[in-house]
Amino acid sequence: MEEALERRTALLTGAAGGMGKAIARALVASGRQVVLVDRAPEPLHALQAELGRAAHAVVLDVSDGAAVAALPSALPPAFGRIDILINNAGHDIGGRTRFDIGSADDWAAIIETNLIGLMRISRAILPDMVTRNRGDIVNMSSISALRLVPDMAAYTASKTGVHAFTGVLRGELAETGIRVTEIMPGLTRTGIIAARYRGDEAAAERYFAEFKMALAPEDVARCILFALDQPPEVQIAEIVVLPVNRW
């Protein structure tokens, strides 16, 4: 119980999206407080208002290296000790495109947020965890890290990179009390699918209809809490969570 009470402040990137909101609500419902990080101010502040005193909002783009580096020292004292880092920020804007007709700018933006941004935040938060010899890092990856799908080259490359980085980081921290978990969801009903088609909601619905079944963001949030709620000597290295009609 004492360990659980001490591990109570989480920093969550991508907090204002569908997945982020579900994770934030689950964290607060479990008795934790959360630093909400997102680049979209309006939905971010709306979520903070919903969660009340258990939440602190920071408008930040994880691709902004200087802002990320300054983040730990800019947090108010009540939220300054980060016990849990959940790297959830990610997108696939314009990503559903065959490689030979795709945009290099789109690829760069996807990889900069999904992989490099995740690494930046981890680098900013990790030193204090190492000093205290405790903490949890949860990296949101994707089933795309394991199953290679045509027409998703940049997104797949970014999530494969997250998969590799998470494994390396877990090995580097093996002699510490820091746990590193990778979550690899299958198809989940969030806004990332519409973004993949540049906001075409009809195309997104056709995509969901093709697969017939999708996870809800709350399903993925429960997986994260399962990993966090283990005794301190138990590390859940990877969770693959899929709709029941997928394999």
C-alpha positions in Angstrom: 0.0 0.0 0.0 2.8 2.4 0.9 4.5 1.8 -2.5 1.2 2.4 -4.3 0.6 5.7 -2.5 4.1 6.9 -3.3 3.7 6.2 -7.0 1.0 8.6 -7.7 2.0 11.3 -10.2 1.8 10.4 -13.9 2.9 12.4 -16.9 0.8 11.6 -19.9 1.5 12.8 -23.5 -1.1 13.0 -26.1 -3.6 13.6 -23.3 -6.3 15.4 -25.3 -7.0 12.7 -27.9 -9.4 9.8 -27.5 -6.8 7.4 -26.1 -5.3 10.1 -23.9 -8.6 11.1 -22.3 -9.4 7.5 -21.5 -6.0 6.9 -19.9 -6.2 10.2 -17.9 -9.6 9.4 -16.6 -8.5 5.9 -15.6 -5.4 7.3 -13.8 -7.5 9.8 -11.8 -10.2 7.2 -11.0 -7.4 5.0 -9.6 -6.3 7.7 -7.1 -3.4 9.0 -9.1 -2.8 12.6 -10.3 -1.7 13.4 -13.8 0.2 16.0 -15.8 -1.7 16.3 -19.0 0.6 17.1 -22.0 -0.8 17.9 -25.5 -0.3 20.4 -28.3 -4.0 21.1 -28.6 -4.9 23.7 -25.9 -8.7 23.7 -26.1 -9.4 20.0 -25.6 -6.5 19.8 -23.1 -7.9 22.5 -20.8 -11.4 21.0 -21.1 -10.0 17.7 -19.9 -8.2 19.5 -17.0 -11.4 21.2 -16.0 -13.2 17.8 -16.0 -10.5 16.1 -13.8 -10.2 19.0 -11.4 -7.4 19.3 -8.9 -6.0 15.9 -9.8 -4.8 17.3 -13.2 -2.3 19.9 -14.4 -2.2 20.8 -18.1 0.8 21.7 -20.1 0.5 22.8 -23.8 3.5 21.3 -25.4 4.5 19.6 -28.7 6.8 16.6 -28.1 8.6 17.5 -31.3 9.8 20.8 -29.7 13.1 19.7 -28.2 13.7 22.9 -26.2 10.2 22.8 -24.7 10.5 19.2 -23.7 13.9 19.7 -22.1 12.5 22.6 -20.0 9.4 20.7 -18.9 10.6 19.0 -15.7 11.8 22.3 -14.1 8.6 24.1 -15.2 6.2 21.8 -13.4 4.6 23.1 -10.1 5.9 21.5 -6.9 2.7 19.5 -6.4 3.2 17.8 -9.8 7.0 17.9 -9.9 7.9 14.4 -9.0 7.0 12.2 -11.9 6.5 8.5 -10.9 4.9 7.3 -14.1 5.6 8.4 -17.6 3.1 7.4 -20.3 4.3 8.1 -23.8 1.0 8.2 -25.7 1.5 11.1 -28.1 1.4 10.0 -31.7 -0.3 10.5 -35.1 -0.5 9.2 -38.6 -1.6 12.3 -40.5 -1.6 11.4 -44.2 -0.1 8.1 -43.4 -2.4 5.8 -45.3 -0.5 6.2 -48.6 1.5 3.9 -50.8 5.2 4.7 -50.2 6.1 5.7 -53.8 3.5 8.4 -53.9 3.8 9.5 -50.2 5.2 12.8 -48.8 8.6 13.0 -47.2 7.3 15.8 -45.0 4.4 13.5 -43.8 6.9 10.7 -43.0 9.2 13.1 -41.1 6.3 14.5 -39.0 5.0 11.1 -38.1 8.5 9.8 -37.0 9.4 13.0 -35.3 6.3 12.8 -33.0 5.8 9.0 -32.6 9.4 8.0 -32.1 11.8 11.0 -31.6 9.2 12.9 -29.4 8.8 9.8 -27.3 12.5 9.5 -26.8 12.8 13.3 -26.0 10.2 13.1 -23.2 11.8 9.9 -21.9 15.2 11.5 -21.8 13.8 14.6 -19.9 12.0 12.6 -17.3 14.2 9.5 -16.8 17.2 11.1 -14.9 15.1 11.8 -11.8 13.6 8.3 -11.8 17.2 6.9 -12.0 18.2 9.1 -9.0 15.2 7.8 -7.0 15.7 4.2 -8.4 12.0 3.9 -9.1 9.3 4.7 -11.6 7.3 3.4 -14.5 7.6 4.1 -18.2 4.8 3.0 -20.4 5.3 3.4 -24.2 2.3 3.2 -26.4 3.3 1.3 -29.5 1.0 -0.6 -31.9 0.4 -4.0 -33.3 1.9 -2.4 -36.4 5.3 -2.9 -34.6 4.9 -6.6 -35.1 2.7 -7.0 -38.2 3.8 -5.1 -41.2 0.9 -3.6 -43.2 1.2 -2.2 -46.7 0.5 1.6 -47.3 1.6 2.5 -43.7 5.4 2.7 -44.1 6.1 5.7 -41.9 3.7 4.8 -39.1 5.0 1.2 -39.1 8.6 2.4 -39.1 7.8 4.7 -36.1 6.1 2.0 -34.1 8.8 -0.6 -34.9 11.3 2.0 -33.6 9.3 2.4 -30.4 9.3 -1.4 -30.0 13.1 -1.5 -30.4 13.7 1.5 -28.2 11.5 0.2 -25.4 13.4 -3.1 -25.4 16.8 -1.4 -25.3 15.6 0.9 -22.5 14.3 -2.0 -20.4 17.7 -3.6 -20.7 19.6 -0.5 -19.8 17.4 -0.1 -16.7 17.4 -3.7 -15.7 19.6 -3.1 -12.6 17.3 -0.3 -11.3 13.8 -0.3 -9.8 12.3 1.3 -13.0 9.8 -0.7 -14.9 9.4 -0.3 -18.7 6.2 -1.5 -20.4 5.2 -1.5 -24.0 1.5 -1.5 -25.0 0.7 -2.8 -28.5 -3.0 -2.3 -29.3 -4.8 -3.5 -32.4 -7.4 -1.4 -34.1 -8.8 1.1 -31.6 -11.7 3.5 -32.2 -9.8 6.9 -31.9 -9.3 9.9 -34.2 -6.1 8.6 -35.5 -7.9 6.7 -38.3 -9.6 9.8 -39.6 -6.3 11.7 -39.4 -4.7 8.9 -41.5 -7.2 9.9 -44.2 -6.7 13.7 -43.6 -9.9 14.1 -41.7 -12.1 12.1 -44.0 -14.6 10.7 -41.5 -16.4 8.6 -44.1 -13.2 6.9 -45.1 -12.5 6.2 -41.4 -15.9 4.6 -41.0 -15.4 2.5 -44.0 -12.1 1.3 -42.5 -13.7 0.4 -39.2 -16.5 -1.4 -41.1 -14.0 -3.5 -43.0 -12.7 -4.9 -39.7 -16.1 -5.1 -38.1 -14.7 -4.8 -34.5 -12.4 -2.4 -32.7 -11.2 -1.8 -29.2 -12.4 1.1 -27.2 -9.8 3.5 -25.7 -11.0 2.4 -22.2 -9.9 -1.2 -23.1 -6.3 0.0 -23.6 -6.4 2.2 -20.5 -7.3 -0.9 -18.4 -4.2 -2.7 -19.7 -2.0 0.2 -18.6 -3.5 0.2 -15.1 -3.0 -3.6 -15.0 0.8 -3.1 -15.6 1.0 -0.2 -13.1 -0.8 -2.0 -10.4 1.6 -4.9 -10.2 3.8 -5.3 -7.1 7.1 -3.4 -7.5 9.1 -6.6 -8.3 6.8 -7.5 -11.2 7.4 -5.9 -14.6 4.9 -6.3 -17.4 7.2 -6.0 -20.4 4.7 -6.1 -23.2 1.0 -6.3 -23.6 -0.6 -7.1 -27.0 -4.3 -6.3 -26.9 -6.5 -7.0 -30.0 -10.2 -7.1 -30.9 -11.5 -10.7 -30.5 -11.8 -11.1 -34.3 -8.1 -10.4 -35.0 -5.1 -12.5 -34.5 
